[in-house]
Amino acid sequence: MKKNIVLFFLIACFFSVSGQKAGEWLALTPISLEAPALSSVKNVDGKVFTDDMLLEYSGLNVGQMIPVTGKNENVSRELKWDKARMEQDTITVPVQNRTTLYYYAVYLSNDQWIKGELKFHLFGNAEIYIDGQKKLTYGENKAADKSVSCELVPGKHTIIVKTISQGGKAFCCNFKPLTKGTENAVRFSISPERGKDIYDILNSKKIESAKLSPTGKYALIRMRETADGKNSYTTTIYRVADKQVVYAVGNNMMSPQWVPGQDRISYLFKEGNGYSFYTYDIKKQQLNCLIREDSKLENYTWSPDLSYLIYYTSKNYGEKDWELRKLQGIEDRQPYYRYRSYLCKYDFSTGLHSRLTWGNLSTSLMDISHDGKQLIFSTSTPDYNEFPYSKQSIYLLNMTTQKIDTLWKDRLFSIFCSFSPDDKQLLISGGPSAFGKSGENIGNNPIVNQYDTQLYIYTLADGTVIPVTRDFNPSVSQSYWHTDGNIYLTAVDGDYVHLFRYNVKNKHIAQIECPGDIILSTSVPEKGNRMMYIASNVTYPPIIYTMNLNGLETAQWANPAKQQYEYIVFGEVKDWDYNYKKGTVIDGRYYLPADFDPNKKYPLIVYYYGGTTPVERSFGGRYPFNLYAANGYVVYVLQPSGTIGYGQEFSARHQNNWGKITGDEIINATKTFIKAHSFIDATKVGCMGASYGGFTTMYLTTHSDIFTCAISHAGISSLDGYWGDGYWGYTYSTNATAHAFPWNRKDIYVDQSPLFSADKAHNPILLIHGTKDVNVPTAQSMQFYTALKLLGKDVELVFVKDADHHVVDYKQRILWNNTIMAYFAKYLKGQPAWWENLYPEKNL
């Protein structure tokens, strides 16, 4: 008795100075263990098997566990989580007459970065896991005090203890913070509900594509699953009606697609010295090899009449080893500029490969007529003597005679063509100036924004053009001319991407009301009356839907991320528009934390792009606003003048702007947003943008003092430098500064460049840039950093090694995300520990 009193006294002393306690745990159904056969026989090391070894050799996949009260952990439903038996803070195990395996789980939440120790008093063998990773193994059958050091990013973390016992006390646990000011920053619970984190974005199941068969009866679904930076792919064919799997193909399959007009798939498979070409007939369950080990066929497009395949061949005209090289034009800086691609044909009747195109320019396939007799292809070439410095030619090739008709020669604005169902007309997508002034609708603005994509119908017989979307504000993304007499299209509609239907006969276009903020892709079959589409919204990842084309009824068909997001909670997303001036409404929305309390004060992050595309209502992406909200921020996203999706007049404002209009709108909208929402802490407001948005961030810091701090990723500090040095600088400028150059518009290239106003910078700023960014060269951030350093400003510059314009590497994405969150935590929450841990000052 005295021994127990002393033991409890020692435990109490151990925990009294240690911090927050875990007073409630979940326990998994106990699992009885048996020693292996021949356990008494010595192994090579002279050891017999002991019961203590059962802990090492027995177990479940801890990394996949999501402990929930009442939830089964295994497929057979024999194991279930329930509340653990406890005496005060100590977990106890019922007395057994045999060795039994136990799992216990608890969740630890922290709203700021914290360094600390998980302190355990163990009564025997145990393994400790944090977020699925084993952190400690204790292999002795006696009591001991053990600690696990940890550095925890903000969020919710899973702690699992695995132990074997025959009964009695198991362990007790608490957390001791080691970071100053974090004494009460940790909470324990048994609820799995949490906010979104970076691993939800990177480790997930994603829908690569969903394509209906020509009859609409079957669906070809390609999925990508990412785990710890490694991708795996599955391609499966389902019967749409009952979702029954009818065929599955391995990862080595290339270019899976439906055979035109049939419920057969085709694909390439690497074999021997080339690629073999297979088809699979679903109804007959028959696999056929049509082409065996072909060295030329690495890609393909079916002719609609099934008589031939079109594929590309390429040639590199660049020198492999060179010391000096003269540029053949501005684009010759780009490593792929000297590559040329050409069209080839494989004829099924003869097995003959033939070359269809030649010359000094690459040729690109646009479409093949439904009877297979005609093919549309294009060429394009730079022209430095005429705005917009690029010309396109489009040709109609007769597949029988090999003769070509030139539809357009040296066009100034690029377009894309596809055949109408009867092959008598073309459906064309292109900028507002694709056919002169006929597609323009820009009000009093002098220059149109060619990124505002329009639809046209072109009649081959007489060359007449109908501008379908001239008075239609959304900007077209995808379009398909169906045999039912309708053109189905997706279009950027403000910060949404909606689905529309254009009736060719009555010339009426209407939105199709259906689930989803962002329509990511559509599949409309050649026959049948049902389409399939993929859509997401601000609080849910992509879902596959089907739609009846007659009544337009929709139904959810598959939700691949349902299990992953079962216990992830999101705050509200609300619209908030700002009336800037007469005729100018700045569209906006804001994200709230899931546990939002209107009586509290929250730090604010303002996000924008400011360029020619809106910040869509996507679920995640590179800048996941619901992740920022999960970390305790309100996030305000706005769409300043110049972006597509709000009509040509609005998008045309992008021309010759470069911050002057958009910066004013962002500053005034932010001030008004803060005043309109009492829960915003006006002293803790950050702003952030990337690329053109990074330029916008730099511009804002030199024109306003309302922001506490700012983050610019791959931003532009000197417009003339980007114009001449970025791979696409001068071509992007045709839609940003048309007819304006460093020598004739210094008011833009100098006066509106943040670099030349660096002395007016007001707030701390973090610059992030990839070291191999060819779009916005790294020197753009380096220049601004140098200027601000010499001016004694608060500035940080973080390079991302070998990254281009976007950070795509798995590990770098995590570090990059944490860098952003740590910087905001430092300035908007007064929590510098995370930043100082990531980037400690060095005495250099």
C-alpha positions in Angstrom: 0.0 0.0 0.0 2.8 2.4 1.0 4.6 1.5 -2.3 1.5 2.6 -4.3 1.2 5.8 -2.4 4.9 6.6 -3.1 4.4 5.7 -6.8 1.4 8.0 -7.2 3.3 10.8 -5.3 6.2 10.5 -7.7 3.9 10.5 -10.7 2.1 13.6 -9.4 5.5 15.4 -8.9 6.5 14.4 -12.4 3.4 15.9 -14.0 3.0 18.9 -11.7 5.7 20.9 -13.4 5.1 19.5 -16.9 2.1 21.4 -18.5 -1.2 20.4 -20.0 -2.5 16.9 -19.3 -4.2 14.5 -21.6 -7.2 13.5 -19.3 -9.2 11.6 -21.9 -8.1 9.0 -24.4 -9.6 6.6 -27.0 -8.9 2.9 -26.8 -9.1 0.4 -29.6 -10.7 -3.0 -29.0 -7.9 -5.2 -27.3 -6.2 -7.7 -29.6 -5.1 -11.1 -28.1 -1.6 -12.1 -29.1 0.0 -15.5 -29.4 3.6 -16.4 -29.5 4.9 -17.8 -32.8 5.4 -21.4 -33.4 8.8 -22.7 -32.3 9.1 -19.7 -29.9 11.3 -21.7 -27.5 13.8 -22.5 -30.2 16.9 -20.2 -30.2 17.4 -18.1 -33.3 20.7 -17.4 -35.0 21.5 -14.9 -32.3 20.9 -17.4 -29.6 17.6 -15.8 -28.4 14.3 -17.4 -27.7 11.0 -15.5 -28.4 9.6 -13.7 -25.4 6.3 -12.0 -24.8 8.0 -8.6 -24.8 8.8 -9.2 -28.5 5.1 -9.3 -29.4 5.1 -5.5 -29.4 7.6 -5.4 -32.2 6.2 -8.2 -34.4 2.5 -7.5 -34.1 0.5 -4.4 -35.1 -1.7 -2.4 -37.3 -1.0 0.3 -39.8 -0.8 3.3 -37.5 -0.2 5.8 -40.3 -3.7 5.2 -41.7 -5.6 5.4 -38.4 -8.2 8.1 -37.8 -9.4 7.3 -34.2 -13.1 8.2 -33.7 -15.4 7.2 -30.9 -17.5 4.3 -32.1 -15.6 4.0 -35.4 -14.4 0.6 -36.7 -10.7 0.5 -37.5 -10.6 -2.5 -39.8 -12.6 -3.9 -42.7 -13.9 -6.9 -40.6 -15.4 -4.4 -38.1 -14.0 -6.4 -35.1 -12.0 -3.5 -33.8 -13.7 -0.3 -32.6 -12.5 2.8 -30.9 -14.1 3.8 -27.5 -13.2 5.8 -24.5 -10.4 4.4 -22.5 -10.6 3.3 -18.9 -8.8 5.8 -16.7 -8.0 6.4 -13.1 -7.4 10.1 -12.8 -4.9 10.8 -15.6 -3.7 7.2 -15.9 -4.9 4.7 -18.4 -5.7 1.3 -17.0 -6.0 -2.1 -18.6 -8.4 -4.9 -17.3 -6.5 -7.8 -15.9 -6.0 -10.5 -18.5 -4.5 -14.0 -18.2 -2.8 -13.6 -21.6 -0.7 -10.9 -23.3 -2.9 -8.4 -25.2 -2.1 -5.7 -27.7 -3.6 -2.2 -27.0 -3.8 1.0 -29.0 -4.6 4.3 -27.4 -5.1 7.6 -29.2 -5.6 11.3 -28.4 -5.4 14.5 -30.4 -3.2 17.5 -29.6 -4.2 20.9 -31.0 -2.0 24.0 -31.1 -2.8 27.3 -32.7 0.8 28.4 -33.0 4.2 26.8 -33.7 5.5 25.3 -30.5 8.5 23.3 -29.3 8.0 21.0 -26.4 8.1 17.6 -24.9 5.4 14.9 -24.6 6.1 13.4 -21.2 5.0 9.8 -20.5 5.1 7.7 -17.4 5.1 4.2 -18.9 4.4 1.1 -16.9 5.8 -1.3 -19.4 6.6 -1.9 -23.1 5.3 0.8 -25.5 5.7 2.6 -28.8 4.8 6.2 -29.2 3.6 7.6 -32.6 3.0 11.3 -33.6 1.1 11.9 -36.8 1.8 8.3 -37.8 5.5 8.4 -37.3 7.2 6.3 -34.6 9.0 8.6 -32.2 9.9 6.3 -29.3 10.2 2.6 -28.5 10.4 1.4 -24.9 11.2 -2.3 -24.6 11.3 -3.0 -20.9 8.6 -4.5 -18.7 8.9 -2.0 -15.8 7.9 1.6 -15.1 9.9 4.5 -16.5 9.6 8.2 -17.4 10.1 8.9 -21.1 9.9 12.1 -23.1 9.5 12.8 -26.8 10.8 16.1 -28.1 8.7 17.6 -30.8 8.3 20.7 -32.9 4.7 21.1 -33.9 3.4 23.3 -36.7 -0.1 24.8 -36.0 -2.9 22.3 -36.4 -4.2 19.1 -34.9 -1.8 16.2 -34.3 -2.5 12.5 -33.6 -0.8 10.8 -30.7 -1.0 7.0 -30.6 0.4 4.7 -27.9 0.9 1.1 -28.7 1.5 -1.2 -25.8 1.2 -4.8 -24.6 -0.1 -5.8 -21.2 -1.7 -8.5 -19.1 -3.5 -5.8 -17.1 -3.0 -3.0 -14.7 -1.8 0.6 -15.3 -0.6 1.4 -18.8 0.6 5.0 -18.9 -0.2 8.7 -18.3 0.8 11.6 -20.5 1.1 15.4 -20.6 2.8 18.1 -22.7 5.5 20.5 -21.5 5.9 23.6 -23.8 9.4 24.9 -24.2 8.7 27.9 -26.4 8.3 31.1 -24.5 4.7 32.4 -24.3 3.1 29.1 -25.2 2.2 27.8 -21.7 -1.5 27.4 -22.7 -1.1 26.9 -26.4 -1.9 23.1 -26.4 -5.2 21.3 -26.0 -6.0 17.6 -25.8 -9.2 16.1 -27.1 -10.6 12.9 -28.5 -12.4 14.6 -31.5 -10.8 14.1 -34.9 -12.4 17.3 -36.3 -9.7 19.8 -37.6 -9.0 22.3 -40.2 -7.3 21.7 -43.5 -3.5 21.4 -43.6 -0.8 21.3 -46.3 -0.8 17.5 -46.2 -4.5 17.4 -47.2 -3.5 19.3 -50.3 -0.4 17.2 -51.2 -1.5 13.7 -50.1 -4.8 13.0 -51.7 -6.8 11.2 -54.4 -7.3 13.5 -57.4 -9.4 12.9 -60.5 -7.2 13.2 -63.5 -10.0 12.8 -66.1 -13.5 11.4 -66.5 -14.5 10.6 -70.1 -17.8 9.0 -71.2 -17.8 6.5 -74.0 -19.4 7.5 -77.3 -22.7 5.9 -76.2 -22.5 7.4 -72.7 -22.9 3.9 -71.2 -19.4 3.7 -69.8 -16.9 6.0 -68.1 -13.1 6.0 -68.3 -11.9 7.3 -65.0 -8.2 8.1 -64.4 -7.1 8.8 -60.8 -3.9 10.0 -59.3 -3.0 9.2 -55.7 -0.2 11.1 -54.0 1.5 9.9 -50.8 4.7 11.5 -49.5 5.5 13.0 -52.9 5.1 9.8 -54.8 2.3 9.5 -57.4 0.4 6.3 -58.5 -2.2 6.2 -61.2 -5.2 3.9 -61.8 -7.3 3.8 -64.9 -10.7 2.1 -64.6 -13.7 1.7 -66.8 -17.1 1.7 -65.1 -20.6 1.0 -66.3 -22.2 4.4 -65.6 -25.6 3.1 -64.6 -24.5 0.9 -61.6 -20.8 2.0 -61.3 -19.7 -1.6 -61.8 -16.0 -2.0 -62.8 -15.8 -3.6 -66.2 -12.1 -3.1 -67.0 -8.9 -1.9 -65.3 -5.5 -1.1 -66.9 -2.1 -0.9 -65.2 0.1 2.2 -64.8 2.2 1.5 -67.9 -0.7 2.3 -70.2 -0.3 5.5 -72.2 -2.9 7.8 -73.9 -6.1 5.9 -73.0 -9.1 7.1 -75.0 -12.4 5.9 -76.4 -12.5 4.6 -79.9 -14.8 7.0 -81.9 -18.4 5.8 -82.1 -17.8 2.6 -80.1 -17.7 1.3 -76.6 -14.0 0.3 -77.0 -10.9 1.9 -75.5 -7.5 2.2 -77.1 -4.1 2.7 -75.5 -0.4 2.5 -76.1 1.7 0.0 -74.1 5.5 0.0 -74.0 6.7 -3.3 -75.4 10.0 -4.4 -76.9 11.5 -1.8 -79.1 8.5 0.5 -79.3 4.8 0.8 -78.4 2.1 -1.6 -79.1 -1.4 -0.3 -79.8 -4.3 -2.1 -78.1 -8.1 -1.9 -78.1 -10.5 -3.5 -75.6 -14.1 -4.2 -76.5 -16.2 -3.9 -73.4 -19.2 -5.8 -74.6 -17.2 -8.7 -76.0 -14.6 -8.5 -73.2 -12.0 -8.8 -76.0 -8.5 -7.4 -76.1 -6.9 -6.9 -79.5 -3.4 -5.7 -80.5 -3.7 -3.6 -83.7 -0.1 -2.5 -83.9 2.8 -4.4 -82.5 6.1 -2.8 -81.1 6.1 0.3 -83.3 9.0 2.6 -82.8 7.3 5.7 -84.2 4.0 5.7 -82.5 4.3 7.5 -79.1 1.0 9.5 -79.3 -2.1 9.4 -81.4 -5.5 10.8 -82.4 -8.1 8.6 -84.0 -9.7 9.6 -87.3 -13.5 9.6 -86.7 -13.9 7.0 -89.5 -11.4 4.7 -87.8 -9.2 4.4 -90.9 -6.1 6.0 -89.6 -4.3 7.6 -86.7 -2.6 11.0 -86.6 0.5 11.4 -84.5 3.4 13.8 -83.9 7.1 13.4 -84.7 9.7 15.9 -83.6 13.2 17.0 -84.3 15.6 19.1 -82.3 17.5 21.6 -84.5 19.6 22.9 -81.7 23.3 22.2 -81.2 24.0 19.8 -78.3 27.4 21.2 -77.5 28.1 24.8 -78.1 30.4 27.5 -76.7 28.9 30.5 -78.5 25.6 30.8 -80.2 23.9 33.6 -82.0 20.2 34.0 -81.2 17.8 33.7 -84.1 15.2 35.8 -82.4 13.8 36.7 -79.0 12.3 33.3 -78.3 15.6 31.6 -79.1 16.6 32.0 -75.4 14.0 29.3 -74.7 15.5 25.8 -74.8 12.6 24.3 -76.7 12.5 27.0 -79.4 14.6 24.9 -81.9 12.3 21.9 -81.5 9.9 21.3 -84.4 7.0 18.9 -84.4 5.2 17.6 -87.5 2.1 15.5 -88.2 2.3 11.9 -89.4 -0.3 9.3 -90.3 -0.6 5.6 -89.7 -3.0 3.9 -92.2 -4.7 0.8 -90.8 -5.5 -0.7 -94.3 -1.8 -0.8 -95.4 0.1 -0.4 -92.1 1.9 2.5 -93.8 3.5 5.4 -91.9 3.5 8.7 -93.8 4.6 12.2 -93.2 1.8 14.8 -93.5 3.6 18.1 -92.8 7.1 19.5 -93.4 8.8 22.9 -93.3 10.6 25.2 -90.9 7.6 25.7 -88.5 6.0 23.3 -86.1 2.5 22.1 -87.2 -0.3 21.6 -84.7 -3.4 19.4 -85.2 -6.7 21.2 -84.4 -9.4 18.8 -85.6 -10.4 16.0 -88.0 -13.7 16.1 -89.8 -16.3 13.6 -88.8 -16.0 11.8 -92.2 -12.2 11.7 -91.8 -11.6 13.4 -95.1 -10.3 16.7 -93.9 -7.8 17.8 -91.2 -7.2 21.3 -89.8 -3.7 22.2 -88.7 -1.9 25.4 -87.8 1.5 27.0 -87.8 2.7 30.1 -85.9 5.8 32.2 -86.1 7.1 35.3 -84.4 6.9 38.6 -86.3 8.8 41.4 -84.5 7.7 44.0 -87.0 4.0 44.0 -86.4 1.9 44.0 -83.2 1.2 41.6 -81.5 4.5 40.1 -82.7 3.1 36.6 -83.6 1.3 35.3 -86.7 -0.7 32.2 -87.2 -1.7 30.3 -90.4 -4.4 27.7 -90.5 -4.7 25.1 -93.2 -7.4 22.6 -94.4 -5.7 19.3 -95.5 -7.5 16.9 -97.9 -6.6 13.5 -96.6 -7.3 11.8 -99.9 -5.3 14.1 -102.2 -2.9 15.7 -99.7 -3.8 19.1 -101.1 -4.2 22.0 -98.7 -6.5 25.0 -98.7 -5.3 28.0 -96.7 -8.1 29.2 -94.4 -6.0 32.0 -92.9 -2.5 33.2 -93.6 -0.4 35.2 -91.2 -3.3 36.1 -88.8 -2.3 38.5 -86.1 -4.4 36.8 -83.3 -4.4 33.1 -82.6 -7.5 31.0 -82.7 -8.5 27.4 -82.3 -10.9 25.6 -84.7 -13.1 22.4 -84.5 -15.6 21.1 -87.0 -19.4 21.3 -86.6 -21.3 18.0 -86.5 -22.0 18.3 -90.3 -18.4 19.5 -91.1 -19.8 22.6 -92.9 -18.9 25.1 -90.2 -16.1 25.6 -87.7 -16.5 26.4 -84.0 -13.7 28.9 -83.2 -12.3 30.2 -79.9 -10.1 33.2 -79.9 -9.6 36.7 -78.6 -12.1 39.6 -79.2 -10.0 40.8 -82.2 -9.8 37.3 -83.8 -12.0 38.6 -86.6 -11.4 42.3 -86.5 -13.8 44.5 -84.6 -16.7 42.0 -85.0 -16.0 40.3 -81.7 -15.0 43.4 -79.7 -17.2 45.0 -77.0 -14.9 47.2 -74.9 -16.8 50.4 -74.5 -14.6 53.5 -74.3 -11.4 51.5 -73.6 -8.9 51.9 -76.5 -7.3 48.5 -76.5 -8.9 45.0 -76.0 -7.7 42.3 -73.7 -7.1 39.3 -76.0 -7.1 36.8 -73.1 -10.9 37.4 -72.9 -11.7 34.3 -75.0 -14.7 34.5 -77.3 -16.6 32.0 -79.5 -17.3 32.3 -83.2 -19.0 30.2 -85.8 -17.3 30.3 -89.2 -19.1 28.9 -92.4 -16.6 27.2 -94.7 -18.6 27.8 -97.9 -18.7 31.6 -97.8 -16.4 32.6 -94.9 -19.1 34.3 -92.9 -18.4 34.8 -89.2 -20.9 34.9 -86.3 -19.5 36.3 -83.0 -21.4 34.1 -80.6 -20.3 35.6 -77.3 -19.7 39.3 -78.1 -22.3 40.4 -75.6 -21.6 37.6 -73.2 -19.6 38.6 -70.2 -18.0 35.3 -69.2 -14.7 34.3 -70.9 -14.9 30.9 -72.6 -12.7 28.0 -71.4 -13.9 24.9 -73.2 -16.6 24.2 -75.8 -18.1 21.3 -77.6 -20.6 21.3 -80.5 -23.0 18.4 -80.0 -25.3 16.6 -82.5 -28.3 17.8 -80.5 -27.9 21.3 -82.0 -26.3 22.8 -78.9 -22.8 24.0 -78.1 -21.9 23.2 -74.5 -19.3 25.4 -73.0 -17.6 26.3 -69.7 -16.7 29.9 -69.1 -15.0 32.0 -66.4 -17.9 33.9 -64.9 -16.5 36.3 -62.3 -14.7 34.1 -59.8 -16.8 31.1 -60.9 -16.5 28.7 -63.8 -20.0 27.9 -64.9 -21.6 25.6 -67.5 -23.6 27.1 -70.4 -25.5 25.9 -73.4 -25.8 27.8 -76.7 -28.6 26.9 -79.0 -27.2 27.3 -82.5 -30.7 27.6 -84.1 -32.2 30.3 -82.0 -28.9 31.9 -81.0 -29.7 31.8 -77.3 -27.1 31.2 -74.6 -28.1 30.2 -71.1 -26.4 29.1 -67.9 -27.1 25.5 -66.9 -27.7 25.5 -63.1 -25.8 22.6 -61.6 -23.7 21.8 -58.5 -20.2 23.2 -58.3 -18.5 26.6 -58.1 -15.8 25.6 -60.6 -16.6 23.3 -63.5 -13.2 21.7 -64.1 -14.0 19.6 -67.2 -16.8 18.1 -69.1 -17.4 15.0 -71.2 -20.2 15.1 -73.7 -20.6 11.8 -75.6 -21.2 11.6 -79.4 -24.5 9.7 -78.8 -26.8 9.4 -75.8 -28.4 12.0 -73.7 -26.1 12.1 -70.6 -22.9 14.1 -69.9 -20.4 13.8 -67.2 -18.5 16.7 -65.5 -16.1 17.3 -62.7 -16.6 20.2 -60.3 -15.5 21.6 -57.0 -16.3 24.5 -54.7 -14.6 26.6 -52.0 -15.2 24.0 -49.3 -15.1 20.7 -51.2 -12.6 19.0 -53.5 -13.6 17.8 -57.0 -16.6 15.5 -57.4 -17.8 13.7 -60.6 -21.4 14.4 -61.6 -23.7 13.2 -64.4 -26.3 15.3 -66.1 -29.3 14.4 -68.3 -29.1 16.6 -71.4 -32.8 16.7 -71.9 -34.1 17.8 -68.5 -30.6 19.0 -67.2 -31.1 17.0 -64.0 -27.8 16.3 -62.2 -26.6 13.6 -59.8 -23.4 13.0 -57.9 -21.7 10.0 -59.4 -18.4 9.7 -57.4 -16.8 11.5 -54.6 -13.2 10.2 -54.3 -12.2 12.5 -51.4 -15.2 11.8 -49.2 -13.3 9.7 -46.7 -10.2 12.0 -46.6 -12.4 15.0 -45.7 -14.9 13.3 -43.4 -13.5 15.0 -40.3 -12.1 18.2 -41.8 -14.3 21.3 -41.0 -14.4 24.6 -42.9 -15.6 28.0 -41.9 -18.1 30.0 -43.9 -17.2 31.7 -47.2 -19.2 34.9 -47.7 -19.5 37.3 -50.7 -18.6 40.9 -50.2 -18.5 43.3 -53.1 -17.1 46.8 -53.1 -18.7 49.7 -55.0 -15.5 51.6 -55.9 -16.8 54.1 -58.4 -19.9 54.5 -60.6 -19.9 51.5 -62.9 -17.2 49.7 -61.0 -18.0 46.9 -58.6 -15.0 45.0 -57.2 -16.1 41.4 -56.7 -14.9 39.8 -53.5 -15.4 37.1 -50.9 -14.0 36.3 -47.5 -13.2 33.1 -45.6 -13.8 32.7 -41.8 -12.2 30.3 -39.4 -14.4 27.3 -38.5 -14.7 28.4 -34.9 -15.4 32.0 -35.8 -16.5 34.2 -33.0 -17.9 37.6 -34.1 -17.0 39.1 -30.8 -13.3 38.4 -31.2 -10.7 40.3 -33.3 -9.0 38.4 -36.1 -5.9 39.2 -38.2 -6.7 39.7 -41.9 -4.9 38.4 -45.0 -5.8 40.2 -48.3 -5.2 38.2 -51.5 -5.4 39.3 -55.1 -3.8 38.6 -58.5 -4.4 41.9 -60.2 -3.6 40.4 -63.6 -5.9 39.3 -66.4 -7.4 36.2 -64.7 -9.6 36.1 -61.6 -8.7 34.3 -58.4 -11.3 31.5 -58.8 -13.4 29.9 -56.1 -11.2 26.8 -56.2 -11.0 24.3 -53.4 -7.3 24.5 -52.8 -4.6 25.2 -55.3 -1.2 26.9 -54.5 -2.8 29.4 -52.2 -5.4 27.5 -50.2 -7.4 30.2 -48.4 -9.3 27.6 -46.3 -6.0 26.5 -44.9 -5.2 30.1 -43.9 -8.6 30.4 -42.3 -8.0 27.1 -40.4 -4.9 28.9 -38.9 -7.1 31.6 -37.4 -7.1 34.3 -40.1 -9.9 35.9 -42.0 -9.0 35.9 -45.7 -10.3 38.6 -48.1 -10.0 37.8 -51.8 -10.9 40.4 -54.4 -11.0 40.8 -58.2 -9.7 44.3 -59.2 -10.3 45.8 -62.7 -8.7 44.1 -65.6 -9.6 40.5 -65.1 -11.6 38.4 -67.5 -15.0 37.0 -66.6 -16.7 40.3 -66.0 -17.1 41.4 -69.6 -14.7 42.8 -72.2 -15.0 46.4 -71.0 -13.8 45.3 -67.5 -11.0 43.1 -68.8 -9.8 45.8 -71.2 -8.8 47.9 -68.2 -5.8 45.6 -67.8 -4.1 47.3 -70.7 -1.5 49.9 -69.8 -2.5 49.7 -66.1 0.2 47.9 -64.2 -0.9 48.7 -60.7 -2.3 52.2 -61.1 -6.0 51.3 -61.1 -5.8 47.9 -59.4 -3.6 49.2 -56.5 -6.1 52.0 -55.8 -9.0 49.6 -55.9 -7.3 47.1 -53.5 -6.3 49.8 -51.0 -9.7 51.4 -50.9 -11.6 48.0 -50.9 -9.4 46.8 -48.0 -10.0 50.0 -46.0 -13.7 49.7 -46.5 -13.7 45.9 -45.7 -12.0 46.6 -42.4 -14.5 49.3 -41.4 -17.4 47.1 -42.4 -16.3 44.2 -40.3 -15.8 44.8 -36.6 -14.1 41.4 -36.0 -11.0 42.5 -38.1 -8.0 43.8 -36.2 -7.0 46.8 -38.3 -3.5 46.7 -36.8 -2.9 43.2 -38.1 -3.5 43.2 -41.9 -1.2 41.3 -44.3 -1.3 41.2 -48.1 0.0 38.6 -50.5 0.2 37.8 -54.2 2.2 35.9 -56.7 3.6 36.7 -60.2 1.6 39.7 -61.4 0.1 39.5 -57.8 3.7 39.6 -56.5 4.2 42.8 -58.5 0.9 44.1 -57.0 2.2 43.4 -53.5 5.4 45.3 -54.1 3.4 48.2 -55.6 1.0 48.3 -52.6 3.9 48.5 -50.1 5.1 51.6 -51.9 1.7 53.3 -52.1 0.0 52.5 -48.8 0.7 52.0 -45.1 -2.4 50.1 -44.2 -0.7 46.7 -44.3 1.2 45.3 -41.4 3.3 43.0 -43.6 3.4 41.7 -47.1 4.5 38.6 -49.1 5.4 38.6 -52.7 6.1 35.3 -54.5 7.9 35.6 -57.9 7.0 39.3 -58.1 8.0 41.9 -60.7 9.8 44.9 -59.3 11.1 46.5 -62.6 8.7 46.4 -65.5 11.4 47.0 -68.1 13.4 44.1 -66.8 10.5 41.7 -66.9 9.5 43.0 -70.3 13.0 42.2 -71.8 14.3 39.4 -69.7 11.3 37.1 -68.9 10.7 34.4 -71.4 7.2 35.7 -72.1 7.7 39.2 -70.9 7.3 41.1 -74.1 4.5 38.8 -75.4 2.5 39.1 -72.1 2.9 42.9 -72.5 0.8 42.8 -75.7 -2.1 42.4 -73.3 -0.7 44.5 -70.4 1.1 47.3 -72.2 0.0 47.2 -75.8 2.0 49.7 -78.0 3.8 50.9 -74.8 7.6 50.3 -74.5 10.3 51.4 -72.1 11.4 54.1 -74.5 8.0 55.7 -75.1 6.1 55.2 -71.8 8.5 55.9 -68.9 5.4 56.8 -66.9 4.6 53.1 -66.9 7.9 51.3 -67.0 9.6 53.6 -64.5 7.0 55.4 -62.5 4.8 52.3 -61.9 7.7 50.0 -61.2 8.0 49.3 -57.4 11.8 49.4 -57.7 11.8 53.1 -58.5 9.6 53.8 -55.5 11.5 51.6 -53.1 12.2 54.6 -50.8 8.5 54.9 -50.2 8.1 51.3 -49.0 6.2 51.3 -45.7 5.9 47.8 -44.2 7.9 44.6 -43.7 7.9 42.4 -46.8 8.9 38.8 -47.6 10.1 38.1 -51.1 10.1 34.5 -52.3 11.5 33.4 -55.6 12.6 30.2 -57.4 16.2 30.2 -58.5 15.3 29.0 -62.0 12.3 31.1 -62.7 12.2 31.8 -66.4 8.9 33.6 -66.4 9.7 36.2 -63.9 13.5 36.1 -63.5 14.9 35.8 -59.9 16.7 39.1 -60.3 13.3 40.9 -60.0 13.1 40.0 -56.3 16.8 40.4 -55.9 16.7 44.0 -57.1 13.9 45.0 -54.8 15.6 43.2 -51.9 18.9 45.1 -52.6 17.1 48.5 -52.8 15.2 47.9 -49.5 18.2 46.7 -47.7 20.2 49.7 -48.7 17.3 51.9 -47.5 17.2 50.2 -44.1 13.8 48.7 -44.7 12.5 45.5 -43.1 12.8 42.9 -45.9 13.5 39.2 -46.2 14.3 37.2 -49.3 13.9 33.4 -49.5 15.1 31.5 -52.5 13.6 28.2 -53.5 16.4 26.0 -54.9 16.0 25.1 -58.6 12.3 26.0 -58.6 10.7 27.7 -61.7 7.8 30.0 -61.5 5.8 27.6 -59.3 6.9 25.5 -56.4 6.0 21.9 -57.4 8.5 19.7 -55.5 6.7 17.9 -52.6 9.1 18.7 -49.8 9.6 22.3 -51.1 5.9 22.8 -51.1 5.7 22.0 -47.4 8.6 24.3 -46.5 7.3 27.1 -48.8 3.8 26.9 -47.2 5.3 26.9 -43.7 7.5 29.9 -44.6 4.4 31.8 -45.6 2.5 30.8 -42.5 5.5 31.5 -40.2 6.0 35.0 -41.6 2.3 35.9 -41.1 2.4 34.4 -37.6 5.4 36.7 -36.8 3.8 39.9 -37.9 0.0 39.3 -37.6 -0.1 37.2 -34.5 3.0 38.4 -32.6 4.4 34.8 -32.7 8.0 34.9 -34.1 9.1 31.5 -32.8 8.2 29.6 -36.0 10.0 32.0 -38.3 13.0 32.1 -36.0 13.1 28.3 -36.0 12.9 28.1 -39.8 15.4 31.0 -40.4 17.6 31.6 -37.4 19.9 34.6 -37.7 23.5 33.8 -38.5 26.5 35.8 -37.5 27.8 36.2 -41.1 
